[in-house]
Amino acid sequence: QVQLVESGGGLVQAGGSLRLSCAASERTFSSYTMAWFRQAPGKEREFVAAINWSGGSTYYADSVKDRFTISRDNAKNTVYMQMNSLKPEDTALYYCAAKRSPNWNVPSGYVYWGQGTQVTVSS
């Protein structure tokens, strides 16, 4: 059982930046594909970004490409997401997720989920 704990959310003005972190309990963290999803009020949860086990391959939703960067530190069992040029439409609860499958470019099949961290972008 992998436990995921997100942090780093908050309130920021449009155009600002935030860095989310997700700490994993699993000793074999480096074998998991990791991702970030988000869910805005009244909307379905949507895929944001994913990273393969080594950090060498990443995959982004079109809506965040060139603004968000996902990365990981396997020595610290942590995945990050740097969010720049934030927009009010980025406001959502952001979730960290993990799966054993190596298919980092397939935004489904995630088994383990964190509780989420709130990101609010004011206009």
DRENDO-1510 file (C-alpha; in Angstrom, 1 decimal, always signed):
<recs>
REC; n; res; u; v; w
REC; 1; GLN; +0.0; +0.0; +0.0 .
REC; 2; VAL; +1.5; +3.3; -1.1 .
REC; 3; GLN; +0.6; +6.4; +1.0 .
REC; 4; LEU; +0.9; +9.7; -0.7 .
REC; 5; VAL; +0.9; +13.1; +1.0 .
REC; 6; GLU; +0.6; +16.3; -1.0 .
REC; 7; SER; +1.7; +19.8; +0.2 .
REC; 8; GLY; +2.5; +23.2; -1.2 .
REC; 9; GLY; -0.9; +24.4; -2.2 .
REC; 10; GLY; -2.2; +27.9; -1.4 .
REC; 11; LEU; -3.6; +31.1; -2.6 .
REC; 12; VAL; -1.7; +33.0; -5.3 .
REC; 13; GLN; -2.5; +35.8; -7.7 .
REC; 14; ALA; -2.8; +35.2; -11.5 .
REC; 15; GLY; +0.7; +35.1; -13.0 .
REC; 16; GLY; +2.2; +33.8; -9.9 .
REC; 17; SER; +3.9; +30.4; -9.1 .
REC; 18; LEU; +3.6; +27.5; -6.7 .
REC; 19; ARG; +5.5; +24.3; -6.2 .
REC; 20; LEU; +3.6; +21.2; -5.1 .
REC; 21; SER; +5.2; +18.3; -3.4 .
REC; 22; CYS; +4.1; +14.7; -2.9 .
REC; 23; ALA; +5.8; +12.5; -0.4 .
REC; 24; ALA; +5.4; +8.7; -0.8 .
REC; 25; SER; +5.8; +6.1; +1.9 .
REC; 26; GLU; +6.8; +3.3; -0.5 .
REC; 27; ARG; +10.4; +2.1; -0.4 .
REC; 28; THR; +10.2; +1.0; -4.0 .
REC; 29; PHE; +9.0; +4.5; -5.0 .
REC; 30; SER; +11.4; +4.5; -8.0 .
REC; 31; SER; +9.4; +1.7; -9.6 .
REC; 32; TYR; +6.2; +3.7; -9.8 .
REC; 33; THR; +4.9; +6.0; -12.5 .
REC; 34; MET; +3.7; +9.2; -10.8 .
REC; 35; ALA; +1.2; +11.8; -11.8 .
REC; 36; TRP; -0.8; +14.9; -10.8 .
REC; 37; PHE; -4.5; +15.3; -11.4 .
REC; 38; ARG; -6.8; +18.1; -10.4 .
REC; 39; GLN; -10.5; +18.6; -9.7 .
REC; 40; ALA; -12.2; +22.0; -9.8 .
REC; 41; PRO; -15.6; +22.5; -8.1 .
REC; 42; GLY; -18.4; +21.0; -10.2 .
REC; 43; LYS; -16.1; +19.4; -12.6 .
REC; 44; GLU; -14.6; +15.9; -13.1 .
REC; 45; ARG; -11.1; +15.1; -12.1 .
REC; 46; GLU; -8.7; +15.7; -14.9 .
REC; 47; PHE; -5.1; +14.6; -15.7 .
REC; 48; VAL; -2.4; +17.2; -15.4 .
REC; 49; ALA; +1.0; +15.7; -15.7 .
REC; 50; ALA; +2.9; +12.4; -15.4 .
REC; 51; ILE; +6.5; +11.2; -15.0 .
REC; 52; ASN; +8.1; +7.8; -15.6 .
REC; 53; TRP; +10.1; +5.9; -13.0 .
REC; 54; SER; +13.4; +7.5; -13.7 .
REC; 55; GLY; +12.2; +11.1; -14.4 .
REC; 56; GLY; +13.5; +10.9; -17.9 .
REC; 57; SER; +10.1; +11.0; -19.6 .
REC; 58; THR; +7.2; +13.4; -18.9 .
REC; 59; TYR; +3.7; +13.9; -20.3 .
REC; 60; TYR; +1.4; +16.9; -19.9 .
REC; 61; ALA; -2.2; +18.0; -20.5 .
REC; 62; ASP; -2.3; +20.6; -23.2 .
REC; 63; SER; -3.8; +23.1; -20.8 .
REC; 64; VAL; -0.6; +23.2; -18.7 .
REC; 65; LYS; +2.1; +22.5; -21.2 .
REC; 66; ASP; +4.9; +25.0; -21.1 .
REC; 67; ARG; +3.6; +26.4; -17.7 .
REC; 68; PHE; +3.9; +23.3; -15.4 .
REC; 69; THR; +6.9; +21.1; -14.8 .
REC; 70; ILE; +6.8; +17.7; -13.1 .
REC; 71; SER; +9.9; +16.2; -11.6 .
REC; 72; ARG; +10.9; +13.6; -9.0 .
REC; 73; ASP; +13.6; +12.8; -6.6 .
REC; 74; ASN; +13.7; +9.1; -6.0 .
REC; 75; ALA; +16.2; +9.4; -3.2 .
REC; 76; LYS; +13.6; +11.5; -1.3 .
REC; 77; ASN; +10.6; +9.5; -2.4 .
REC; 78; THR; +9.1; +12.7; -3.6 .
REC; 79; VAL; +7.5; +14.0; -6.8 .
REC; 80; TYR; +7.1; +17.7; -7.5 .
REC; 81; MET; +5.2; +20.0; -9.8 .
REC; 82; GLN; +6.4; +23.5; -10.4 .
REC; 83; MET; +3.5; +25.7; -11.6 .
REC; 84; ASN; +4.2; +29.0; -13.3 .
REC; 85; SER; +2.1; +31.6; -15.0 .
REC; 86; LEU; -0.9; +30.4; -13.0 .
REC; 87; LYS; -4.4; +31.3; -14.2 .
REC; 88; PRO; -7.7; +31.5; -12.3 .
REC; 89; GLU; -8.8; +28.4; -14.3 .
REC; 90; ASP; -6.0; +26.4; -12.6 .
REC; 91; THR; -7.9; +26.7; -9.3 .
REC; 92; ALA; -8.6; +23.2; -8.1 .
REC; 93; LEU; -7.8; +20.5; -5.6 .
REC; 94; TYR; -4.6; +18.9; -6.8 .
REC; 95; TYR; -4.0; +15.1; -6.3 .
REC; 96; CYS; -0.9; +13.1; -6.5 .
REC; 97; ALA; -1.3; +9.5; -7.9 .
REC; 98; ALA; +0.8; +6.4; -8.5 .
REC; 99; LYS; +0.7; +3.3; -10.5 .
REC; 100; ARG; +3.0; +0.3; -11.1 .
REC; 101; SER; +2.5; +0.4; -14.9 .
REC; 102; PRO; +5.3; +1.9; -16.9 .
REC; 103; ASN; +2.9; +3.5; -19.3 .
REC; 104; TRP; +3.7; +7.1; -18.3 .
REC; 105; ASN; +1.9; +8.5; -21.4 .
REC; 106; VAL; -1.4; +6.8; -20.6 .
REC; 107; PRO; -3.4; +9.1; -18.2 .
REC; 108; SER; -5.3; +6.2; -16.6 .
REC; 109; GLY; -4.8; +3.2; -14.4 .
REC; 110; TYR; -3.6; +5.1; -11.3 .
REC; 111; VAL; -4.2; +3.0; -8.2 .
REC; 112; TYR; -2.9; +5.1; -5.3 .
REC; 113; TRP; -4.1; +8.6; -4.5 .
REC; 114; GLY; -3.3; +11.3; -2.0 .
REC; 115; GLN; -5.8; +13.5; -0.2 .
REC; 116; GLY; -5.1; +16.5; -2.3 .
REC; 117; THR; -3.8; +20.1; -1.8 .
REC; 118; GLN; -5.9; +23.1; -2.7 .
REC; 119; VAL; -4.6; +25.6; -5.2 .
REC; 120; THR; -6.5; +28.9; -5.6 .
REC; 121; VAL; -5.6; +31.5; -8.2 .
REC; 122; SER; -7.2; +34.9; -7.8 .
REC; 123; SER; -7.7; +37.2; -10.8 .
</recs>
